[in-house]
Amino acid sequence: MKEKIRELIPEFDQIRDDELRQKALSVWEDALQDGGWEPEELLRMPFTLWAENVKVSFIEHVRTVCRMCIEIEKVLRESYGDRVKINRDYLIAGALLADVGKLIEYEKKDGEYVRSKKGEYLRHPFVGVGMAYRRGLPEGVMHVIATHSKEGDHVARSPESIIFHHADFIDFDLVSKKRPF
């Protein structure tokens, strides 16, 4: 299963720490199994249920935002060097895991993607942190998962969470809202 996930999301190979990469892949395996999904289904699943006529898949969103984070980190490192401390592996792992809880939050019912019963009670940041905790991911990665969305609006975000939060909302705002131009 891990190889299939890596085929769908080659950005996992950008995590340099092999143990961290394996733990992050294990969270994805758990989420697929617990949610009852086949990996290929993620190519059709919309990345959000908060907007209508979403034409971007879950996997496209995860990969795009992760690649944005990688590029943002690169620019900041080239510009500021050690003056801004960013854990690249935590950033990438957090980016790849931030939405994994949606595999529990969502379900497919009568051919439509809808919020599951579990999703009615717990949004994906909470589920994602629980799954990451179970697999022993570092607190810095769990922080990105926990604080990437509105749930993090009232806490101090780490540099990795700040980067992911803004990249995530750039993508969300560009592909999920109607604009007059």
FENNORKA-V842925 format. One record per backbone hydrogen bond with DSSP energy under -1.0 kcal/mol. NH is the residue of the N-H (numbers start at 0). CO is the residue of the C=O. Records with the same first field share a line. If there is no record, write none. Layout:
BEGIN
NH = CO  CO
END
This chain:
BEGIN
4 = 0
5 = 1
6 = 2
7 = 3
8 = 4
11 = 8
12 = 9
13 = 10
14 = 11
20 = 16
21 = 17
22 = 18
23 = 19
24 = 20
25 = 21
26 = 22
27 = 23
28 = 24
29 = 25
30 = 26
31 = 27
32 = 28
33 = 29
34 = 30
36 = 31
40 = 37
41 = 38
42 = 39
43 = 40
44 = 40
46 = 55
57 = 44
58 = 41
60 = 56
61 = 57
62 = 58
63 = 59
64 = 60
65 = 61
66 = 62
67 = 63
68 = 64
69 = 65
70 = 66
71 = 67
72 = 68
73 = 69
74 = 70
75 = 71
76 = 72
77 = 73
78 = 74
79 = 75
80 = 76
82 = 79
87 = 85
90 = 86
91 = 87
92 = 88
93 = 89
94 = 90
95 = 91
96 = 92
97 = 93
99 = 96
101 = 98
102 = 99
103 = 100
104 = 100
105 = 101
106 = 113
108 = 111
111 = 108
113 = 106
115 = 104
119 = 115
121 = 117
126 = 122
127 = 123
128 = 124
129 = 125
130 = 126
131 = 127
132 = 128
133 = 129
134 = 130
135 = 132
136 = 131
141 = 137
142 = 138
143 = 139
144 = 140
145 = 141
146 = 142
147 = 143
151 = 148
152 = 149
154 = 151
161 = 157
162 = 158
163 = 159
164 = 160
165 = 161
166 = 162
167 = 163
168 = 164
169 = 165
170 = 166
171 = 167
172 = 168
173 = 169
174 = 170
175 = 171
END
